[in-house]
Amino acid sequence: MQVVERRVEIRVPLEPTRQDWPRLLGELAGQLDDGRVYDRDLPALGRALNPVLQSYRRRARGSGAPDLP
């Protein structure tokens, strides 16, 4: 019997930072536009986006950030 050791690297995704969000949201918009997000996934996505928009609107008031409809 022979014991072989080897190092295996596993990439762990990092949590997005504030600089990552514009790119990630742009990627999401692109995936929605070209159909890579299934219609069956839209209700869950909408439920996830709603609190994000509410939080953005609260922070944007009085900060000079653009208002969203």
PyMOL Python script that loads the backbone (N, CA, C, O; Angstrom):
from pymol import cmd

cmd.read_pdbstr("""\
ATOM      1  N   MET A   1       0.836  -1.160   0.000  1.00  0.00           N
ATOM      2  CA  MET A   1       0.000   0.000   0.000  1.00  0.00           C
ATOM      3  C   MET A   1       0.892   1.237   0.000  1.00  0.00           C
ATOM      4  O   MET A   1       1.921   1.290   0.673  1.00  0.00           O
ATOM      5  N   GLN A   2       0.456   2.244  -0.790  1.00  0.00           N
ATOM      6  CA  GLN A   2       1.215   3.490  -0.872  1.00  0.00           C
ATOM      7  C   GLN A   2       0.284   4.642  -0.501  1.00  0.00           C
ATOM      8  O   GLN A   2      -0.821   4.742  -1.034  1.00  0.00           O
ATOM      9  N   VAL A   3       0.714   5.494   0.392  1.00  0.00           N
ATOM     10  CA  VAL A   3      -0.062   6.666   0.801  1.00  0.00           C
ATOM     11  C   VAL A   3       0.471   7.855   0.014  1.00  0.00           C
ATOM     12  O   VAL A   3       1.665   8.152   0.031  1.00  0.00           O
ATOM     13  N   VAL A   4      -0.437   8.520  -0.668  1.00  0.00           N
ATOM     14  CA  VAL A   4      -0.057   9.683  -1.483  1.00  0.00           C
ATOM     15  C   VAL A   4      -0.739  10.910  -0.898  1.00  0.00           C
ATOM     16  O   VAL A   4      -1.953  10.923  -0.696  1.00  0.00           O
ATOM     17  N   GLU A   5       0.041  11.922  -0.634  1.00  0.00           N
ATOM     18  CA  GLU A   5      -0.511  13.187  -0.158  1.00  0.00           C
ATOM     19  C   GLU A   5      -0.414  14.205  -1.263  1.00  0.00           C
ATOM     20  O   GLU A   5       0.578  14.272  -1.990  1.00  0.00           O
ATOM     21  N   ARG A   6      -1.453  14.991  -1.377  1.00  0.00           N
ATOM     22  CA  ARG A   6      -1.402  16.102  -2.320  1.00  0.00           C
ATOM     23  C   ARG A   6      -2.270  17.229  -1.801  1.00  0.00           C
ATOM     24  O   ARG A   6      -3.269  17.012  -1.116  1.00  0.00           O
ATOM     25  N   ARG A   7      -1.869  18.412  -2.138  1.00  0.00           N
ATOM     26  CA  ARG A   7      -2.591  19.606  -1.715  1.00  0.00           C
ATOM     27  C   ARG A   7      -3.680  19.902  -2.748  1.00  0.00           C
ATOM     28  O   ARG A   7      -3.418  19.943  -3.950  1.00  0.00           O
ATOM     29  N   VAL A   8      -4.886  20.104  -2.267  1.00  0.00           N
ATOM     30  CA  VAL A   8      -6.012  20.443  -3.135  1.00  0.00           C
ATOM     31  C   VAL A   8      -6.539  21.801  -2.705  1.00  0.00           C
ATOM     32  O   VAL A   8      -6.865  22.007  -1.536  1.00  0.00           O
ATOM     33  N   GLU A   9      -6.622  22.729  -3.653  1.00  0.00           N
ATOM     34  CA  GLU A   9      -7.155  24.052  -3.342  1.00  0.00           C
ATOM     35  C   GLU A   9      -8.616  24.107  -3.743  1.00  0.00           C
ATOM     36  O   GLU A   9      -8.992  23.710  -4.846  1.00  0.00           O
ATOM     37  N   ILE A  10      -9.421  24.602  -2.836  1.00  0.00           N
ATOM     38  CA  ILE A  10     -10.840  24.781  -3.100  1.00  0.00           C
ATOM     39  C   ILE A  10     -11.124  26.270  -3.049  1.00  0.00           C
ATOM     40  O   ILE A  10     -10.880  26.933  -2.040  1.00  0.00           O
ATOM     41  N   ARG A  11     -11.642  26.782  -4.149  1.00  0.00           N
ATOM     42  CA  ARG A  11     -11.952  28.207  -4.201  1.00  0.00           C
ATOM     43  C   ARG A  11     -13.260  28.468  -3.460  1.00  0.00           C
ATOM     44  O   ARG A  11     -14.284  27.847  -3.745  1.00  0.00           O
ATOM     45  N   VAL A  12     -13.211  29.377  -2.524  1.00  0.00           N
ATOM     46  CA  VAL A  12     -14.390  29.767  -1.767  1.00  0.00           C
ATOM     47  C   VAL A  12     -14.764  31.172  -2.223  1.00  0.00           C
ATOM     48  O   VAL A  12     -13.949  32.091  -2.141  1.00  0.00           O
ATOM     49  N   PRO A  13     -16.006  31.342  -2.707  1.00  0.00           N
ATOM     50  CA  PRO A  13     -16.384  32.680  -3.167  1.00  0.00           C
ATOM     51  C   PRO A  13     -16.363  33.686  -2.014  1.00  0.00           C
ATOM     52  O   PRO A  13     -16.801  33.385  -0.904  1.00  0.00           O
ATOM     53  N   LEU A  14     -15.856  34.862  -2.292  1.00  0.00           N
ATOM     54  CA  LEU A  14     -15.828  35.923  -1.295  1.00  0.00           C
ATOM     55  C   LEU A  14     -17.171  36.638  -1.285  1.00  0.00           C
ATOM     56  O   LEU A  14     -17.883  36.658  -2.289  1.00  0.00           O
ATOM     57  N   GLU A  15     -17.505  37.217  -0.156  1.00  0.00           N
ATOM     58  CA  GLU A  15     -18.721  38.012  -0.105  1.00  0.00           C
ATOM     59  C   GLU A  15     -18.503  39.265  -0.936  1.00  0.00           C
ATOM     60  O   GLU A  15     -17.428  39.864  -0.887  1.00  0.00           O
ATOM     61  N   PRO A  16     -19.525  39.672  -1.709  1.00  0.00           N
ATOM     62  CA  PRO A  16     -19.373  40.880  -2.528  1.00  0.00           C
ATOM     63  C   PRO A  16     -19.132  42.111  -1.660  1.00  0.00           C
ATOM     64  O   PRO A  16     -19.695  42.245  -0.573  1.00  0.00           O
ATOM     65  N   THR A  17     -18.298  42.992  -2.154  1.00  0.00           N
ATOM     66  CA  THR A  17     -18.053  44.266  -1.475  1.00  0.00           C
ATOM     67  C   THR A  17     -18.873  45.345  -2.168  1.00  0.00           C
ATOM     68  O   THR A  17     -19.527  45.095  -3.181  1.00  0.00           O
ATOM     69  N   ARG A  18     -18.827  46.527  -1.614  1.00  0.00           N
ATOM     70  CA  ARG A  18     -19.600  47.628  -2.210  1.00  0.00           C
ATOM     71  C   ARG A  18     -19.177  47.919  -3.642  1.00  0.00           C
ATOM     72  O   ARG A  18     -19.996  48.358  -4.449  1.00  0.00           O
ATOM     73  N   GLN A  19     -17.919  47.682  -3.968  1.00  0.00           N
ATOM     74  CA  GLN A  19     -17.465  47.915  -5.341  1.00  0.00           C
ATOM     75  C   GLN A  19     -17.981  46.842  -6.294  1.00  0.00           C
ATOM     76  O   GLN A  19     -18.058  47.083  -7.499  1.00  0.00           O
ATOM     77  N   ASP A  20     -18.334  45.669  -5.784  1.00  0.00           N
ATOM     78  CA  ASP A  20     -18.793  44.568  -6.626  1.00  0.00           C
ATOM     79  C   ASP A  20     -20.252  44.694  -7.054  1.00  0.00           C
ATOM     80  O   ASP A  20     -20.630  44.193  -8.113  1.00  0.00           O
ATOM     81  N   TRP A  21     -21.078  45.358  -6.241  1.00  0.00           N
ATOM     82  CA  TRP A  21     -22.513  45.340  -6.495  1.00  0.00           C
ATOM     83  C   TRP A  21     -22.933  45.913  -7.839  1.00  0.00           C
ATOM     84  O   TRP A  21     -23.769  45.294  -8.497  1.00  0.00           O
ATOM     85  N   PRO A  22     -22.416  47.050  -8.297  1.00  0.00           N
ATOM     86  CA  PRO A  22     -22.840  47.536  -9.609  1.00  0.00           C
ATOM     87  C   PRO A  22     -22.579  46.514 -10.730  1.00  0.00           C
ATOM     88  O   PRO A  22     -23.426  46.319 -11.601  1.00  0.00           O
ATOM     89  N   ARG A  23     -21.421  45.875 -10.702  1.00  0.00           N
ATOM     90  CA  ARG A  23     -21.109  44.876 -11.730  1.00  0.00           C
ATOM     91  C   ARG A  23     -22.032  43.664 -11.608  1.00  0.00           C
ATOM     92  O   ARG A  23     -22.543  43.167 -12.612  1.00  0.00           O
ATOM     93  N   LEU A  24     -22.245  43.190 -10.379  1.00  0.00           N
ATOM     94  CA  LEU A  24     -23.097  42.026 -10.178  1.00  0.00           C
ATOM     95  C   LEU A  24     -24.541  42.303 -10.579  1.00  0.00           C
ATOM     96  O   LEU A  24     -25.196  41.458 -11.189  1.00  0.00           O
ATOM     97  N   LEU A  25     -25.033  43.495 -10.233  1.00  0.00           N
ATOM     98  CA  LEU A  25     -26.402  43.840 -10.630  1.00  0.00           C
ATOM     99  C   LEU A  25     -26.508  44.008 -12.139  1.00  0.00           C
ATOM    100  O   LEU A  25     -27.537  43.678 -12.729  1.00  0.00           O
ATOM    101  N   GLY A  26     -25.460  44.516 -12.765  1.00  0.00           N
ATOM    102  CA  GLY A  26     -25.434  44.594 -14.232  1.00  0.00           C
ATOM    103  C   GLY A  26     -25.457  43.214 -14.862  1.00  0.00           C
ATOM    104  O   GLY A  26     -26.122  42.996 -15.874  1.00  0.00           O
ATOM    105  N   GLU A  27     -24.730  42.286 -14.261  1.00  0.00           N
ATOM    106  CA  GLU A  27     -24.730  40.904 -14.740  1.00  0.00           C
ATOM    107  C   GLU A  27     -26.121  40.294 -14.594  1.00  0.00           C
ATOM    108  O   GLU A  27     -26.590  39.595 -15.493  1.00  0.00           O
ATOM    109  N   LEU A  28     -26.779  40.556 -13.469  1.00  0.00           N
ATOM    110  CA  LEU A  28     -28.141  40.061 -13.265  1.00  0.00           C
ATOM    111  C   LEU A  28     -29.077  40.633 -14.319  1.00  0.00           C
ATOM    112  O   LEU A  28     -29.893  39.903 -14.883  1.00  0.00           O
ATOM    113  N   ALA A  29     -28.971  41.930 -14.591  1.00  0.00           N
ATOM    114  CA  ALA A  29     -29.815  42.553 -15.619  1.00  0.00           C
ATOM    115  C   ALA A  29     -29.579  41.893 -16.974  1.00  0.00           C
ATOM    116  O   ALA A  29     -30.530  41.621 -17.706  1.00  0.00           O
ATOM    117  N   GLY A  30     -28.328  41.636 -17.308  1.00  0.00           N
ATOM    118  CA  GLY A  30     -28.023  40.968 -18.575  1.00  0.00           C
ATOM    119  C   GLY A  30     -28.615  39.574 -18.647  1.00  0.00           C
ATOM    120  O   GLY A  30     -29.142  39.171 -19.684  1.00  0.00           O
ATOM    121  N   GLN A  31     -28.529  38.833 -17.545  1.00  0.00           N
ATOM    122  CA  GLN A  31     -29.091  37.488 -17.529  1.00  0.00           C
ATOM    123  C   GLN A  31     -30.614  37.517 -17.633  1.00  0.00           C
ATOM    124  O   GLN A  31     -31.210  36.638 -18.256  1.00  0.00           O
ATOM    125  N   LEU A  32     -31.242  38.515 -17.030  1.00  0.00           N
ATOM    126  CA  LEU A  32     -32.691  38.662 -17.177  1.00  0.00           C
ATOM    127  C   LEU A  32     -33.050  38.996 -18.624  1.00  0.00           C
ATOM    128  O   LEU A  32     -33.989  38.430 -19.184  1.00  0.00           O
ATOM    129  N   ASP A  33     -32.299  39.912 -19.220  1.00  0.00           N
ATOM    130  CA  ASP A  33     -32.588  40.340 -20.593  1.00  0.00           C
ATOM    131  C   ASP A  33     -32.421  39.226 -21.612  1.00  0.00           C
ATOM    132  O   ASP A  33     -33.204  39.134 -22.558  1.00  0.00           O
ATOM    133  N   ASP A  34     -31.415  38.379 -21.435  1.00  0.00           N
ATOM    134  CA  ASP A  34     -31.180  37.348 -22.454  1.00  0.00           C
ATOM    135  C   ASP A  34     -31.767  35.985 -22.091  1.00  0.00           C
ATOM    136  O   ASP A  34     -31.466  34.985 -22.742  1.00  0.00           O
ATOM    137  N   GLY A  35     -32.604  35.945 -21.053  1.00  0.00           N
ATOM    138  CA  GLY A  35     -33.352  34.736 -20.754  1.00  0.00           C
ATOM    139  C   GLY A  35     -32.620  33.681 -19.951  1.00  0.00           C
ATOM    140  O   GLY A  35     -33.093  32.549 -19.850  1.00  0.00           O
ATOM    141  N   ARG A  36     -31.468  34.027 -19.373  1.00  0.00           N
ATOM    142  CA  ARG A  36     -30.749  33.035 -18.576  1.00  0.00           C
ATOM    143  C   ARG A  36     -31.358  32.836 -17.195  1.00  0.00           C
ATOM    144  O   ARG A  36     -30.993  31.899 -16.485  1.00  0.00           O
ATOM    145  N   VAL A  37     -32.288  33.716 -16.807  1.00  0.00           N
ATOM    146  CA  VAL A  37     -33.058  33.537 -15.574  1.00  0.00           C
ATOM    147  C   VAL A  37     -34.440  33.054 -16.010  1.00  0.00           C
ATOM    148  O   VAL A  37     -35.123  33.730 -16.779  1.00  0.00           O
ATOM    149  N   TYR A  38     -34.845  31.894 -15.522  1.00  0.00           N
ATOM    150  CA  TYR A  38     -36.119  31.306 -15.930  1.00  0.00           C
ATOM    151  C   TYR A  38     -37.298  32.092 -15.362  1.00  0.00           C
ATOM    152  O   TYR A  38     -37.208  32.684 -14.286  1.00  0.00           O
ATOM    153  N   ASP A  39     -38.403  32.087 -16.104  1.00  0.00           N
ATOM    154  CA  ASP A  39     -39.625  32.742 -15.637  1.00  0.00           C
ATOM    155  C   ASP A  39     -40.049  32.206 -14.281  1.00  0.00           C
ATOM    156  O   ASP A  39     -40.544  32.960 -13.444  1.00  0.00           O
ATOM    157  N   ARG A  40     -39.863  30.918 -14.057  1.00  0.00           N
ATOM    158  CA  ARG A  40     -40.274  30.322 -12.774  1.00  0.00           C
ATOM    159  C   ARG A  40     -39.463  30.881 -11.598  1.00  0.00           C
ATOM    160  O   ARG A  40     -39.889  30.775 -10.448  1.00  0.00           O
ATOM    161  N   ASP A  41     -38.293  31.478 -11.882  1.00  0.00           N
ATOM    162  CA  ASP A  41     -37.459  32.044 -10.825  1.00  0.00           C
ATOM    163  C   ASP A  41     -37.764  33.511 -10.536  1.00  0.00           C
ATOM    164  O   ASP A  41     -37.260  34.069  -9.561  1.00  0.00           O
ATOM    165  N   LEU A  42     -38.586  34.137 -11.378  1.00  0.00           N
ATOM    166  CA  LEU A  42     -38.855  35.565 -11.224  1.00  0.00           C
ATOM    167  C   LEU A  42     -39.578  35.915  -9.920  1.00  0.00           C
ATOM    168  O   LEU A  42     -39.221  36.914  -9.296  1.00  0.00           O
ATOM    169  N   PRO A  43     -40.586  35.135  -9.475  1.00  0.00           N
ATOM    170  CA  PRO A  43     -41.229  35.508  -8.204  1.00  0.00           C
ATOM    171  C   PRO A  43     -40.253  35.554  -7.026  1.00  0.00           C
ATOM    172  O   PRO A  43     -40.302  36.487  -6.224  1.00  0.00           O
ATOM    173  N   ALA A  44     -39.378  34.572  -6.913  1.00  0.00           N
ATOM    174  CA  ALA A  44     -38.401  34.565  -5.810  1.00  0.00           C
ATOM    175  C   ALA A  44     -37.425  35.731  -5.959  1.00  0.00           C
ATOM    176  O   ALA A  44     -37.033  36.344  -4.967  1.00  0.00           O
ATOM    177  N   LEU A  45     -37.038  36.034  -7.182  1.00  0.00           N
ATOM    178  CA  LEU A  45     -36.132  37.156  -7.421  1.00  0.00           C
ATOM    179  C   LEU A  45     -36.810  38.467  -7.029  1.00  0.00           C
ATOM    180  O   LEU A  45     -36.191  39.327  -6.402  1.00  0.00           O
ATOM    181  N   GLY A  46     -38.069  38.616  -7.394  1.00  0.00           N
ATOM    182  CA  GLY A  46     -38.814  39.819  -7.016  1.00  0.00           C
ATOM    183  C   GLY A  46     -38.918  39.972  -5.512  1.00  0.00           C
ATOM    184  O   GLY A  46     -38.772  41.073  -4.981  1.00  0.00           O
ATOM    185  N   ARG A  47     -39.173  38.852  -4.819  1.00  0.00           N
ATOM    186  CA  ARG A  47     -39.244  38.910  -3.349  1.00  0.00           C
ATOM    187  C   ARG A  47     -37.898  39.301  -2.753  1.00  0.00           C
ATOM    188  O   ARG A  47     -37.855  39.985  -1.730  1.00  0.00           O
ATOM    189  N   ALA A  48     -36.814  38.886  -3.364  1.00  0.00           N
ATOM    190  CA  ALA A  48     -35.478  39.233  -2.860  1.00  0.00           C
ATOM    191  C   ALA A  48     -35.121  40.682  -3.184  1.00  0.00           C
ATOM    192  O   ALA A  48     -34.451  41.347  -2.394  1.00  0.00           O
ATOM    193  N   LEU A  49     -35.560  41.170  -4.336  1.00  0.00           N
ATOM    194  CA  LEU A  49     -35.219  42.534  -4.741  1.00  0.00           C
ATOM    195  C   LEU A  49     -36.019  43.595  -3.998  1.00  0.00           C
ATOM    196  O   LEU A  49     -35.530  44.705  -3.789  1.00  0.00           O
ATOM    197  N   ASN A  50     -37.235  43.270  -3.600  1.00  0.00           N
ATOM    198  CA  ASN A  50     -38.086  44.263  -2.954  1.00  0.00           C
ATOM    199  C   ASN A  50     -37.441  44.865  -1.706  1.00  0.00           C
ATOM    200  O   ASN A  50     -37.411  46.091  -1.593  1.00  0.00           O
ATOM    201  N   PRO A  51     -36.926  44.076  -0.766  1.00  0.00           N
ATOM    202  CA  PRO A  51     -36.278  44.704   0.391  1.00  0.00           C
ATOM    203  C   PRO A  51     -35.014  45.482   0.025  1.00  0.00           C
ATOM    204  O   PRO A  51     -34.667  46.453   0.697  1.00  0.00           O
ATOM    205  N   VAL A  52     -34.330  45.061  -1.035  1.00  0.00           N
ATOM    206  CA  VAL A  52     -33.145  45.805  -1.487  1.00  0.00           C
ATOM    207  C   VAL A  52     -33.571  47.200  -1.946  1.00  0.00           C
ATOM    208  O   VAL A  52     -32.944  48.194  -1.580  1.00  0.00           O
ATOM    209  N   LEU A  53     -34.642  47.273  -2.752  1.00  0.00           N
ATOM    210  CA  LEU A  53     -35.125  48.575  -3.221  1.00  0.00           C
ATOM    211  C   LEU A  53     -35.620  49.434  -2.060  1.00  0.00           C
ATOM    212  O   LEU A  53     -35.376  50.640  -2.038  1.00  0.00           O
ATOM    213  N   GLN A  54     -36.304  48.833  -1.109  1.00  0.00           N
ATOM    214  CA  GLN A  54     -36.773  49.599   0.049  1.00  0.00           C
ATOM    215  C   GLN A  54     -35.596  50.170   0.839  1.00  0.00           C
ATOM    216  O   GLN A  54     -35.627  51.329   1.252  1.00  0.00           O
ATOM    217  N   SER A  55     -34.576  49.367   1.044  1.00  0.00           N
ATOM    218  CA  SER A  55     -33.387  49.843   1.769  1.00  0.00           C
ATOM    219  C   SER A  55     -32.684  50.947   1.005  1.00  0.00           C
ATOM    220  O   SER A  55     -32.244  51.936   1.592  1.00  0.00           O
ATOM    221  N   TYR A  56     -32.577  50.779  -0.321  1.00  0.00           N
ATOM    222  CA  TYR A  56     -31.941  51.810  -1.148  1.00  0.00           C
ATOM    223  C   TYR A  56     -32.708  53.122  -1.021  1.00  0.00           C
ATOM    224  O   TYR A  56     -32.105  54.176  -0.820  1.00  0.00           O
ATOM    225  N   ARG A  57     -34.037  53.064  -1.137  1.00  0.00           N
ATOM    226  CA  ARG A  57     -34.843  54.293  -1.071  1.00  0.00           C
ATOM    227  C   ARG A  57     -34.681  54.996   0.275  1.00  0.00           C
ATOM    228  O   ARG A  57     -34.588  56.222   0.333  1.00  0.00           O
ATOM    229  N   ARG A  58     -34.647  54.213   1.358  1.00  0.00           N
ATOM    230  CA  ARG A  58     -34.452  54.821   2.684  1.00  0.00           C
ATOM    231  C   ARG A  58     -33.112  55.546   2.754  1.00  0.00           C
ATOM    232  O   ARG A  58     -33.038  56.673   3.243  1.00  0.00           O
ATOM    233  N   ARG A  59     -32.056  54.903   2.267  1.00  0.00           N
ATOM    234  CA  ARG A  59     -30.718  55.510   2.342  1.00  0.00           C
ATOM    235  C   ARG A  59     -30.546  56.657   1.358  1.00  0.00           C
ATOM    236  O   ARG A  59     -29.808  57.604   1.628  1.00  0.00           O
ATOM    237  N   ALA A  60     -31.226  56.575   0.213  1.00  0.00           N
ATOM    238  CA  ALA A  60     -31.046  57.578  -0.841  1.00  0.00           C
ATOM    239  C   ALA A  60     -31.683  58.921  -0.475  1.00  0.00           C
ATOM    240  O   ALA A  60     -31.213  59.974  -0.905  1.00  0.00           O
ATOM    241  N   ARG A  61     -32.759  58.877   0.326  1.00  0.00           N
ATOM    242  CA  ARG A  61     -33.409  60.132   0.702  1.00  0.00           C
ATOM    243  C   ARG A  61     -32.422  61.050   1.394  1.00  0.00           C
ATOM    244  O   ARG A  61     -31.815  60.683   2.401  1.00  0.00           O
ATOM    245  N   GLY A  62     -32.269  62.216   0.864  1.00  0.00           N
ATOM    246  CA  GLY A  62     -31.387  63.205   1.479  1.00  0.00           C
ATOM    247  C   GLY A  62     -29.907  62.980   1.250  1.00  0.00           C
ATOM    248  O   GLY A  62     -29.087  63.762   1.732  1.00  0.00           O
ATOM    249  N   SER A  63     -29.542  61.924   0.522  1.00  0.00           N
ATOM    250  CA  SER A  63     -28.114  61.662   0.336  1.00  0.00           C
ATOM    251  C   SER A  63     -27.606  62.180  -1.008  1.00  0.00           C
ATOM    252  O   SER A  63     -26.400  62.213  -1.252  1.00  0.00           O
ATOM    253  N   GLY A  64     -28.533  62.583  -1.876  1.00  0.00           N
ATOM    254  CA  GLY A  64     -28.124  63.011  -3.211  1.00  0.00           C
ATOM    255  C   GLY A  64     -28.082  61.874  -4.216  1.00  0.00           C
ATOM    256  O   GLY A  64     -27.799  62.099  -5.393  1.00  0.00           O
ATOM    257  N   ALA A  65     -28.361  60.649  -3.768  1.00  0.00           N
ATOM    258  CA  ALA A  65     -28.401  59.510  -4.697  1.00  0.00           C
ATOM    259  C   ALA A  65     -29.671  59.601  -5.535  1.00  0.00           C
ATOM    260  O   ALA A  65     -30.677  60.142  -5.076  1.00  0.00           O
ATOM    261  N   PRO A  66     -29.635  59.075  -6.760  1.00  0.00           N
ATOM    262  CA  PRO A  66     -30.831  59.159  -7.612  1.00  0.00           C
ATOM    263  C   PRO A  66     -32.025  58.435  -6.997  1.00  0.00           C
ATOM    264  O   PRO A  66     -31.885  57.367  -6.400  1.00  0.00           O
ATOM    265  N   ASP A  67     -33.201  59.039  -7.155  1.00  0.00           N
ATOM    266  CA  ASP A  67     -34.427  58.418  -6.690  1.00  0.00           C
ATOM    267  C   ASP A  67     -34.863  57.371  -7.703  1.00  0.00           C
ATOM    268  O   ASP A  67     -34.756  57.583  -8.911  1.00  0.00           O
ATOM    269  N   LEU A  68     -35.353  56.244  -7.206  1.00  0.00           N
ATOM    270  CA  LEU A  68     -35.835  55.190  -8.087  1.00  0.00           C
ATOM    271  C   LEU A  68     -37.344  55.103  -7.984  1.00  0.00           C
ATOM    272  O   LEU A  68     -37.909  55.304  -6.909  1.00  0.00           O
ATOM    273  N   PRO A  69     -38.003  54.806  -9.097  1.00  0.00           N
ATOM    274  CA  PRO A  69     -39.486  54.708  -9.059  1.00  0.00           C
ATOM    275  C   PRO A  69     -39.955  53.530  -8.229  1.00  0.00           C
ATOM    276  O   PRO A  69     -41.158  53.308  -8.096  1.00  0.00           O
TER     277      PRO A  69
END
""", "prot")
cmd.dss("prot")
cmd.show_as("cartoon", "prot")
cmd.util.cbc("prot")
cmd.orient("prot")
